[in-house]
Amino acid sequence: MRVAGHGTVRASRGWRLLGLLLGLAALAASSIVWGRPAGAGSPEDGVVTMSGPAVVTVGQTFTVDARWVHPGGDRLLMVDHLSTTHPRELALRSTCLVHTQANGTSSPCVPYVGGAVGVYAGGTTTFRYTFEALGPLTDGVISMNASSPISSISSDQLRIHAVDPASRVDLFPAFRFPQPTRVGQPFAITGSVVNGGSEAVSEVTATITMADGLRPDAATVTSSEGACEIAGQVVTCSLGTVPARGTVDLQVRATPLRSGAGTTRVVVSSDRTEDAPDPHPNLQELVIFPGQVYTDTSIAWRSFTGHVTIGSTYRFAASAYNRGPAPAALEVAITVPDHLAIESASYVGDPVLGSGSCTVTGQQVRCASPTPAPVGVRLDAIIYFEATRVAAGQLVATVSSDLPEPSPDLWPSTVTSTVTSYLTKATAVGTVFDRGVPAAGATLLAYEEDDTWLPTASLVTGPDGRYVITGLPNGFYKLFVSPPPGSPSLGHWLGGTTRRTATTVFATELASTIELAPIDLQPGGSISGRIAGPDGAAVAGAEVTAWHPDHAWLASARATSGPDGTYRLSGLVGDDYHIRFRPPPGSGLLTEWHADQRDRVLARTVAVADGVELRGLDARLEEGGSFTGRITGPDGAAVADVRVVAFATRDRWVGTAEVRSGPDGRYALGALPPGTYQLRFVPPAASGLAIEWHDGTTDRRLAVAHEVLLGSASDGIDATLLAVDAD
């Protein structure tokens, strides 16, 4: 399975094809009929429903079920395209499947590895997603979409809020933008009143002031007891008590009496005082455009360069989006200046749109979606062209649809950029210094402005720090300089910055030699401190790493504490960092993040400045809990090389920590964070002994739960393993 973008999980083509073939092979000997008989079948062969919590706290792990219900009959519902989207504030930790047959028999939740999925006639299949809330989220959407070449399947959404676990009283409205409507045609405004706090709140009232020209017709509390009253343009709903981390759903039916934009206000109040500062405002405003069905489209360059060389072929791509709220057929028109010769054009769209095409007429390209684009779907128009002469001109891309745009238009429907073509190549010269002294042996890399990986040119400075870069195709460039070997300075971009996003871009011109500004390399920032154990004694050999908040896998710098527990992280680019302190193996101490946090999500960042040392960033590591014991066989003899795995309450497939027993059967499993654990004993494969959980059971549900505290020691947790065929 691959992750596409920040929050889309799709089954890869290979897995889907393999899964489909396996599924069909399994059916070859059965009497199940699959597919849609000619002239038969309902418009919708399967229904997806999603369920899960409405409110979670930041740092919480929770599950969401997407349940596919087979409507009945004798046909197998086969699905080969799966798509789940979720906000970037939620991290998908695992996915498993539960199959339930028509007789009610359910399978265990097995890991999903991609491929086609079948729903038995009269049964259900549940995708169980485990998420972790990484940050605050208001009215986020988790959605499941599925399709099949032989069946139609609906999609569903789950709306969710992630709140601060420290909040006590935090009421706020979360209403949805209504679907478009016409004058005189009733429509619904739906939403929720959310209590993100840890305490129930009573005497909650939602006051909805309708925009001028909207007549409120009815209002109901749809998820609990409560009542609404209408007085003129004001709807007042008495909701009673909203439980902690709970929601109450409302619906207001209204009729537009005239066209034109208007603002509807929703205010939530109660008998309690909100937390200060209030994490979420008690006021929400909805802008509604009654009078016509409309949609808001937008367009932006996805691939673009403003400077091209004559004789070379270039690629431009424009991405058009349907921002909603109604589905609409999209068309992208790109007008190309006459000094660029169009070679070809192609259409790339979301699979739900089908196969589209592009037409080229003179200097204009048009690409259209064959079917209406749902809200949030993108269409890409790609053109290839060659510059034919020296000139500058405007490249204009416009998106349109079969529906009018709203007023005011919230998203741009046109993007315009200048494209300039050049004839020859250029030369760039300059000098590199290292802390004020000419830098001999510094390495220079010249990148095109839009290039991320491959430099256009590279060279090494001479004894006087000078460089000459020849043969640069005309365009825009960024220049990076690495310090000479052995220098404590950081690499710098032209302009004196260590950040590529803020670097200076230089432009070459026709047959010119450009003298660039001098580059003076400077040392980076550093962090120092001391690592101690719970008793204040120095901890030697601990690993200290600095992590940029945007980097999940690669640390920016690392150091090891010395005999006196001190460390120094150096060579850091000025920025914010998370700092992790990892004790040496066998110390029994726990890893932590600055300051005193077990989880990086809750870690505090530290600011580092170029050329400045941040001193006194100390850490005192806590001692974890431990288990010790001895493992024997049915004859009482020691069993070596047994895997002893500690599973925390939320662990499913992989434990928190593990160790192997020694030749005498003894083990010592330490450095466990506080929590509740169950121990699993896994003997060597050829031992003939059975796996068991402590104390003497093969079922985890019956295993003993051990409470672990900081520094606690649970000794004598022994195990006697039975033979595989023993009762």
C-alpha positions in Angstrom: 0.0 0.0 0.0 1.3 3.4 -0.8 0.6 6.8 0.8 -0.4 9.5 -1.7 -0.1 13.1 -0.4 -0.5 13.8 3.3 -3.6 11.9 3.9 -4.7 9.5 1.1 -4.2 5.8 1.3 -4.7 3.7 -1.8 -4.2 0.1 -2.8 -1.4 -0.1 -5.3 -2.2 -1.4 -8.8 -0.1 -4.6 -8.4 -1.7 -5.5 -5.1 -5.2 -4.7 -6.5 -4.6 -6.9 -9.5 -3.2 -9.8 -7.4 -6.0 -9.5 -4.9 -8.6 -9.5 -7.7 -7.1 -12.7 -9.3 -6.9 -14.5 -6.0 -10.5 -13.5 -5.2 -11.7 -14.8 -8.5 -9.7 -18.1 -8.2 -11.3 -18.7 -4.8 -14.7 -18.4 -6.3 -14.1 -20.8 -9.2 -15.3 -23.9 -7.3 -18.2 -22.1 -5.5 -21.8 -21.5 -6.5 -21.6 -17.7 -5.9 -22.6 -15.6 -8.9 -20.8 -12.3 -9.2 -21.3 -9.5 -11.6 -24.4 -7.7 -12.8 -26.8 -9.7 -15.0 -27.9 -7.9 -18.1 -30.9 -5.7 -17.4 -30.7 -6.5 -13.7 -29.2 -4.9 -10.6 -30.1 -1.9 -8.5 -28.4 1.5 -9.0 -26.3 0.9 -5.8 -25.0 -2.6 -5.0 -23.2 -1.8 -1.8 -23.4 0.8 1.0 -20.5 2.2 3.0 -21.2 3.5 6.5 -18.5 5.0 8.7 -18.5 5.2 12.5 -16.1 6.5 15.1 -15.7 9.1 17.8 -16.8 12.7 17.1 -14.3 14.2 19.5 -10.9 13.0 20.4 -8.0 14.6 22.3 -4.5 15.4 20.8 -2.3 12.4 21.3 -5.2 10.0 21.6 -5.2 6.8 19.5 -8.7 5.8 18.3 -10.4 3.5 15.7 -12.8 4.3 12.9 -14.8 1.6 11.1 -15.8 1.8 7.5 -18.6 -0.9 7.1 -19.6 -2.2 3.7 -23.0 -3.7 3.7 -24.1 -6.1 1.0 -27.8 -5.6 0.1 -28.5 -9.3 -0.3 -28.9 -11.6 -3.3 -26.5 -14.2 -4.5 -23.8 -12.0 -6.0 -20.4 -11.3 -4.4 -19.6 -7.6 -4.1 -16.0 -7.3 -5.4 -14.1 -4.1 -4.8 -10.7 -3.3 -6.4 -10.2 0.4 -5.9 -10.0 1.7 -2.3 -9.4 5.3 -1.2 -9.4 6.7 2.3 -8.7 10.4 2.9 -8.0 12.1 6.2 -6.6 15.4 7.5 -2.9 15.8 8.0 -3.5 16.3 11.7 -4.4 12.6 11.9 -1.8 9.8 11.5 -3.0 6.5 10.1 -1.3 3.8 12.3 -2.8 0.5 11.0 -5.6 -1.0 9.0 -7.3 -4.4 9.4 -10.3 -6.2 8.0 -13.2 -8.0 9.6 -15.5 -10.2 7.4 -18.9 -11.0 8.7 -21.0 -13.6 6.8 -24.8 -13.6 6.5 -25.1 -16.1 9.5 -23.3 -13.6 11.8 -20.0 -15.4 11.9 -17.1 -12.8 12.0 -13.4 -13.3 11.3 -10.6 -11.8 13.4 -9.4 -8.3 12.4 -6.5 -9.3 10.0 -4.0 -6.7 8.6 -4.9 -5.3 5.2 -2.0 -5.3 2.7 -3.8 -4.1 -0.4 -5.7 -5.8 -3.1 -9.3 -6.5 -4.0 -11.8 -7.1 -1.2 -15.0 -9.2 -1.4 -18.2 -8.7 0.6 -20.2 -11.9 0.9 -23.8 -11.9 -0.1 -25.9 -10.8 2.8 -22.8 -10.0 4.9 -20.5 -7.1 5.7 -16.9 -6.2 5.6 -15.4 -3.7 8.0 -12.2 -1.7 7.4 -10.9 -0.8 10.9 -8.5 2.1 10.8 -6.4 3.1 13.8 -5.5 6.8 13.9 -3.5 9.0 16.2 -4.4 12.7 16.6 -1.2 14.6 16.1 -2.6 18.1 16.5 -5.7 20.2 17.0 -8.5 19.8 14.4 -11.8 21.4 13.9 -14.5 19.7 11.7 -12.1 17.4 10.0 -13.4 14.8 7.5 -12.4 11.1 7.2 -13.9 9.6 4.0 -14.0 6.2 2.4 -14.5 5.8 -1.3 -14.6 2.6 -3.2 -15.3 1.5 -6.7 -15.6 -1.8 -8.7 -15.8 -2.7 -12.4 -18.9 -4.9 -11.7 -20.7 -3.1 -8.8 -21.6 0.4 -7.6 -20.6 1.4 -4.1 -21.4 4.5 -2.2 -19.0 6.6 -0.1 -19.4 8.0 3.4 -17.7 10.5 5.6 -17.0 10.9 9.4 -16.6 14.4 10.8 -14.2 14.6 13.8 -12.6 17.2 16.1 -9.3 16.9 17.9 -9.1 19.0 21.0 -6.6 19.9 23.7 -6.6 17.2 26.4 -6.1 20.0 29.0 -9.3 21.9 28.1 -12.0 21.8 30.8 -14.8 23.9 29.2 -14.6 24.6 25.4 -17.9 25.0 23.6 -17.9 25.9 19.9 -20.1 25.6 16.8 -19.1 23.5 13.8 -21.7 24.0 11.0 -21.3 23.0 7.4 -21.7 25.2 4.3 -25.2 24.4 2.9 -25.7 23.0 -0.5 -26.7 25.6 -3.1 -30.3 26.3 -3.7 -32.7 28.5 -5.7 -35.0 31.3 -4.5 -38.1 29.8 -3.0 -36.5 26.3 -2.7 -36.0 25.2 1.0 -32.6 23.9 2.0 -30.9 22.8 5.3 -28.1 24.1 7.3 -26.6 21.3 9.4 -23.9 21.3 12.1 -22.9 20.5 15.6 -22.3 22.1 18.9 -19.1 20.6 20.2 -17.9 20.4 23.8 -14.1 19.9 23.5 -13.6 20.1 27.3 -13.3 17.4 29.9 -16.4 18.5 31.9 -20.0 18.3 30.9 -21.7 21.7 30.3 -25.3 22.3 31.1 -27.8 25.0 30.0 -26.2 25.1 26.5 -27.9 27.4 24.0 -27.3 27.8 20.2 -28.5 31.1 18.7 -28.6 31.2 14.9 -29.2 34.6 13.3 -30.3 34.0 9.7 -29.0 36.3 6.9 -31.4 38.9 5.5 -33.5 37.2 2.8 -33.4 33.8 4.4 -36.6 32.8 6.2 -36.2 30.1 8.9 -38.9 27.5 8.5 -38.0 24.9 11.1 -35.2 23.8 13.4 -34.6 20.5 15.2 -32.1 18.9 17.5 -31.3 15.7 15.7 -29.0 13.8 18.1 -30.4 14.4 21.6 -33.2 16.0 23.6 -33.7 19.7 23.1 -36.0 22.2 21.5 -35.8 25.2 19.1 -37.8 28.3 18.8 -38.0 30.7 15.9 -38.6 34.5 16.3 -38.2 36.5 13.2 -34.7 35.9 11.8 -33.4 34.3 15.0 -33.5 30.6 15.8 -32.8 29.7 19.5 -32.1 26.1 20.4 -32.0 25.0 24.0 -29.7 21.9 24.1 -29.6 21.1 27.8 -26.4 19.3 28.8 -23.6 18.5 26.3 -21.4 15.8 27.7 -17.6 16.0 28.0 -16.0 15.5 24.5 -19.5 15.3 23.1 -21.5 16.8 20.4 -25.2 17.8 19.7 -26.3 17.9 16.1 -28.7 20.5 14.8 -30.6 21.2 11.5 -32.2 24.4 10.4 -34.5 24.4 7.4 -34.8 27.8 5.6 -36.1 29.3 2.4 -34.3 32.0 0.4 -36.7 34.8 -0.5 -34.3 36.6 -2.8 -30.8 36.1 -4.4 -27.6 37.5 -3.2 -24.9 36.7 -0.6 -25.7 36.9 3.1 -24.0 36.0 6.4 -25.6 33.7 8.9 -24.2 33.8 12.5 -24.1 30.9 15.0 -23.3 31.7 18.7 -23.0 29.1 21.4 -23.4 30.0 25.1 -23.8 28.2 28.5 -23.8 28.7 32.2 -20.1 28.1 32.4 -17.0 30.3 31.8 -14.9 29.1 28.9 -11.2 28.3 29.3 -8.8 31.2 28.9 -7.5 31.5 26.4 -10.5 30.0 24.6 -9.1 27.3 22.1 -12.2 27.7 19.9 -14.4 30.8 19.4 -18.1 30.5 20.3 -19.0 32.3 17.0 -19.2 30.9 13.5 -20.2 32.8 10.4 -21.6 31.1 7.2 -21.7 33.0 3.9 -24.6 31.6 1.8 -25.3 32.4 -1.8 -28.9 31.6 -2.5 -30.6 32.2 -5.9 -28.7 29.9 -8.2 -26.7 26.7 -8.2 -23.0 27.6 -8.4 -19.6 26.3 -7.8 -16.2 27.9 -7.1 -13.3 26.8 -9.3 -9.6 27.6 -9.0 -6.5 27.1 -11.0 -2.7 27.2 -10.3 0.5 26.3 -12.1 1.7 22.9 -11.0 4.8 22.9 -13.2 6.1 26.2 -14.6 9.4 28.0 -15.6 9.5 31.6 -16.6 12.8 31.5 -18.5 13.4 29.1 -21.4 16.2 28.6 -24.0 15.5 28.5 -27.7 15.6 25.0 -29.2 14.7 23.2 -25.9 11.4 21.5 -25.1 9.6 22.5 -21.8 6.6 21.2 -19.9 3.9 23.3 -18.3 1.1 21.9 -16.1 -1.9 23.7 -14.8 -4.1 22.2 -12.1 -7.8 23.1 -11.9 -9.9 22.3 -8.8 -13.6 22.2 -8.1 -13.8 23.9 -4.7 -17.5 23.3 -4.4 -20.2 23.2 -3.2 -21.7 21.6 -6.3 -20.3 19.1 -8.8 -19.5 20.7 -12.1 -17.9 19.9 -15.5 -14.5 21.6 -15.7 -12.7 23.0 -18.7 -9.1 24.4 -18.7 -8.0 26.8 -21.5 -4.4 27.7 -21.8 -3.3 30.5 -24.2 0.3 30.4 -25.2 2.3 33.4 -26.5 3.3 33.2 -30.2 7.1 32.8 -29.5 6.3 29.3 -28.1 5.4 26.5 -30.4 3.0 23.9 -28.9 4.2 20.4 -29.5 1.5 18.4 -27.7 -1.1 18.6 -24.9 -2.4 15.9 -22.6 -5.2 15.5 -20.0 -4.7 13.9 -16.5 -7.7 13.7 -14.2 -8.9 11.9 -11.2 -10.2 8.3 -12.0 -13.7 9.3 -11.1 -13.8 11.7 -14.1 -13.0 9.1 -16.7 -10.7 9.6 -19.7 -10.6 13.2 -21.0 -8.8 14.8 -23.9 -7.2 18.0 -25.0 -7.6 19.9 -28.3 -5.1 22.4 -29.8 -6.3 25.3 -31.9 -3.6 27.7 -32.9 -2.0 29.0 -29.7 -4.7 27.7 -27.4 -5.1 24.4 -25.6 -8.4 23.2 -24.2 -8.8 20.2 -21.8 -12.3 19.2 -20.5 -13.5 16.6 -18.0 -15.9 14.1 -19.6 -18.1 14.0 -16.5 -18.9 16.5 -13.7 -16.1 16.8 -11.2 -17.1 16.2 -7.6 -16.1 18.7 -5.0 -12.3 18.6 -4.3 -11.4 16.7 -7.5 -8.5 18.0 -9.6 -7.9 18.1 -13.4 -4.4 18.7 -14.8 -3.8 20.1 -18.3 -0.2 19.5 -19.5 1.4 21.1 -22.5 4.9 20.7 -24.1 6.3 23.5 -26.2 9.5 24.7 -27.8 10.8 28.3 -27.7 11.3 29.6 -31.3 12.7 33.1 -30.9 13.9 35.6 -28.3 10.8 37.2 -26.8 8.6 37.6 -23.7 4.9 36.9 -23.5 2.0 36.1 -21.3 0.9 32.5 -20.6 -2.7 32.5 -19.4 -4.6 29.6 -17.9 -8.3 29.8 -17.1 -10.7 27.3 -15.6 -14.4 27.4 -16.3 -17.4 25.1 -15.6 -21.0 24.6 -16.6 -22.1 26.5 -13.4 -21.6 30.2 -12.5 -19.0 31.3 -10.0 -20.1 32.8 -6.6 -19.9 36.5 -5.9 -17.6 37.4 -4.4 -15.4 34.8 -6.1 -13.3 33.2 -3.3 -10.8 31.3 -5.5 -9.0 32.7 -8.6 -10.2 31.2 -11.9 -7.3 32.6 -14.0 -3.5 32.5 -13.6 -1.1 34.6 -15.7 2.7 34.3 -15.9 5.4 35.7 -18.1 7.6 33.4 -20.2 10.8 34.8 -21.6 13.0 32.9 -24.1 16.8 33.4 -24.5 19.4 32.6 -27.1 22.8 31.8 -25.6 24.5 30.7 -22.3 26.0 32.9 -19.6 28.9 33.0 -17.1 28.7 33.7 -13.4 31.8 34.7 -11.3 32.3 35.6 -7.6 34.3 35.0 -4.4 33.7 32.8 -1.4 35.0 33.7 2.1 35.1 31.5 5.2 34.7 33.8 8.3 36.2 36.7 6.4 39.1 34.8 4.8 39.1 33.7 1.1 37.9 30.1 1.1 40.1 27.8 -1.1 38.6 24.4 -1.9 34.9 25.3 -1.3 32.4 23.4 -3.5 29.8 25.4 -5.5 26.6 23.9 -6.9 24.4 25.9 -9.3 20.7 24.8 -9.4 18.0 25.9 -11.7 15.3 27.7 -9.7 12.8 24.9 -9.9 15.3 22.0 -9.7 15.4 20.2 -6.4 18.1 17.5 -6.8 20.4 17.9 -9.8 22.7 20.8 -10.1 23.3 22.4 -13.5 27.0 23.1 -12.7 29.5 22.3 -10.0 33.1 23.4 -9.3 35.7 24.1 -6.5 37.0 27.6 -5.6 40.6 28.5 -6.3 43.3 29.6 -3.7 41.9 33.1 -3.7 38.3 31.9 -3.2 37.3 32.9 -6.7 35.1 30.8 -9.0 33.9 31.0 -12.6 30.8 29.1 -13.7 30.5 28.9 -17.5 27.9 27.5 -19.9 24.8 28.4 -17.8 21.7 28.2 -19.9 19.8 31.5 -19.6 17.4 31.4 -16.7 17.1 31.8 -12.9 19.5 30.0 -10.6 20.3 29.3 -6.9 23.9 28.9 -5.8 24.9 26.7 -2.9 28.4 26.7 -1.3 29.8 23.9 0.9 32.7 24.9 3.2 36.3 23.6 2.6 37.1 20.2 4.3 37.7 20.7 8.0 35.9 24.0 8.3 33.3 24.4 11.1 31.2 26.6 9.0 27.9 25.7 7.5 27.0 25.5 3.8 25.4 28.7 2.6 23.2 29.7 -0.3 23.9 32.8 -2.3 22.6 35.7 -0.2 24.1 34.5 3.0 21.3 32.2 4.2 21.4 28.6 5.2 17.7 28.1 4.1 17.0 27.3 0.5 13.5 28.7 0.6 15.0 32.2 1.4 17.9 32.1 -0.9 18.8 34.8 -3.5 18.0 33.8 -7.1 20.2 35.3 -9.9 19.2 35.6 -13.5 21.5 35.2 -16.5 21.0 37.3 -19.6 22.0 37.1 -23.2 25.8 36.3 -23.6 26.6 38.0 -20.3 29.1 37.6 -17.5 27.6 38.2 -14.1 29.6 39.2 -11.0 27.7 37.7 -8.0 27.8 39.1 -4.5 30.4 37.6 -2.2 29.5 34.6 0.0 30.9 34.6 3.6 30.5 31.2 5.3 29.7 31.3 9.0 29.6 28.6 11.7 26.2 27.2 12.6 24.4 27.2 15.9 24.9 24.6 18.6 23.3 23.2 21.8 25.0 21.9 24.9 24.0 20.5 28.2 24.3 17.6 30.7 22.4 14.3 30.9 21.8 12.8 34.3 19.9 9.9 35.8 17.2 10.0 38.4 19.8 10.3 41.1 21.6 13.2 39.4 24.6 11.0 38.4 26.1 11.6 35.0 24.9 9.4 32.1 27.6 8.6 29.7 27.1 7.2 26.2 23.6 8.7 25.7 22.6 9.7 22.2 21.3 13.3 21.7 19.7 14.2 18.4 18.1 17.3 17.0 15.1 17.0 14.7 13.6 19.7 12.6 9.8 19.8 13.1 9.2 19.1 9.4 11.6 16.1 9.3 10.1 12.7 10.4 13.0 10.3 9.6 16.3 12.1 9.4 17.9 13.9 12.4 19.7 17.2 11.7 22.5 16.6 14.1 23.6 14.0 16.7 26.1 13.8 19.6 27.0 11.4 22.4 27.4 12.4 26.1 30.8 12.0 27.6 31.9 10.5 30.9 30.7 13.6 32.8 27.3 13.4 31.0 27.9 16.6 28.9 27.2 16.8 25.2 27.4 19.3 22.4 25.3 19.4 19.2 27.0 21.5 16.5 26.5 22.5 12.9 22.8 23.3 13.3 21.1 25.7 10.8 19.4 28.5 12.6 15.8 27.2 13.2 13.5 25.4 15.7 14.3 21.9 16.7 13.0 19.0 18.8 15.7 17.4 21.0 15.7 13.7 21.9 17.7 12.1 24.7 18.2 8.3 24.2 20.1 6.5 27.1 22.7 3.8 26.4 21.5 0.3 26.0 21.2 -1.7 29.2 21.0 1.4 31.4 17.3 0.8 32.3 16.6 4.5 31.6 13.8 5.9 29.4 14.2 7.9 26.2 12.6 11.3 26.4 12.1 14.5 24.4 12.8 18.0 25.6 11.2 18.9 28.0 10.3 15.8 30.0 8.1 14.3 27.3 7.8 10.7 26.1 6.2 11.6 22.8 7.6 13.9 20.1 4.2 15.2 19.4 4.2 16.8 22.8 7.8 17.9 22.8 8.8 21.5 23.1 10.9 23.1 20.4 14.1 25.0 21.1 15.2 27.9 18.9 18.8 27.9 17.5 20.5 30.9 15.9 23.4 30.7 13.5 26.7 31.1 15.2 25.2 31.0 18.7 25.5 28.2 21.3 22.4 27.4 23.4 23.8 26.3 26.7 22.2 24.5 29.7 19.8 22.3 27.8 20.0 19.5 30.4 18.0 16.3 30.8 17.3 14.1 33.8 16.3 10.6 32.5 13.9 8.5 34.5 14.4 4.8 35.3 11.9 2.6 33.6 10.1 -0.4 35.0 11.5 -4.0 34.6 10.6 -7.7 34.6 12.9 -10.5 35.5 12.3 -14.2 35.7 13.3 -17.7 34.4 11.8 -19.8 31.7 11.8 -23.6 31.9 10.3 -26.5 29.8 7.8 -29.1 31.0 10.7 -31.1 32.5 12.0 -28.1 34.5 15.1 -27.6 32.4 16.1 -24.0 31.4 15.0 -22.9 27.9 17.3 -20.5 26.2 16.7 -18.0 23.4 13.0 -17.5 24.3 11.6 -14.1 23.1 10.0 -12.3 26.0 7.8 -9.5 24.7 6.1 -6.9 26.8 2.8 -5.7 25.2 1.3 -2.4 26.4 -2.5 -2.1 26.4 -2.6 -0.3 23.0 -0.1 -2.7 21.4 -1.6 -5.0 18.8 1.0 -6.7 16.6 4.3 -5.4 17.9 5.2 -5.1 21.6 6.8 -2.2 23.3 10.0 -4.1 24.2 11.5 -7.5 24.0 14.5 -9.6 25.2 15.7 -13.2 24.8 16.4 -15.6 27.7 20.0 -16.7 28.3 21.5 -20.2 28.5 20.2 -20.5 32.1 16.7 -19.5 31.0 16.8 -16.2 32.8 15.8 -12.9 31.3 15.8 -9.2 32.3 13.5 -6.9 30.4 13.9 -3.2 31.4 13.5 0.4 30.4 9.7 0.1 30.2 7.6 3.3 30.3 4.9 3.5 33.0 1.8 1.6 31.9 0.0 -1.8 32.0 1.8 -4.7 30.3 1.2 -8.4 29.4 4.2 -10.7 28.8 4.3 -13.1 25.9 6.9 -16.0 25.8 7.8 -17.2 22.3 10.2 -20.2 22.3 12.6 -21.1 19.4 10.8 -22.6 16.4 12.5 -26.0 16.7 12.0 -26.3 20.4 8.6 -28.1 20.2 7.3 -25.8 22.9 4.1 -23.7 22.7 3.8 -20.0 22.8 2.1 -18.7 25.9 1.2 -15.5 27.8 1.9 -15.0 31.5 0.5 -16.7 33.5 0.1 -20.0 31.7 -2.5 -19.1 29.0 -2.5 -19.1 25.2 -5.2 -16.4 25.1 -4.1 -12.8 25.5 -7.5 -11.9 26.9 -6.8 -14.1 29.9 -3.2 -13.0 30.4 -2.1 -11.3 33.7 -1.9 -7.5 33.4 1.1 -6.1 35.2 1.2 -2.4 36.3 4.6 -0.8 35.7 5.7 2.4 37.4 8.9 4.5 37.1 11.7 2.5 38.7 9.5 -0.5 39.6 10.9 -4.0 39.4 8.7 -7.1 38.9 10.9 -10.1 39.8 10.0 -13.8 39.6 7.8 -13.5 36.5 8.7 -17.1 35.5 7.1 -19.3 32.8 6.9 -23.1 32.3 6.3 -23.7 28.6 4.4 -26.8 27.6 4.9 -29.0 24.5 3.0 -28.0 21.4 0.7 -31.1 21.6 0.1 -30.8 25.3 -3.5 -30.1 26.5 
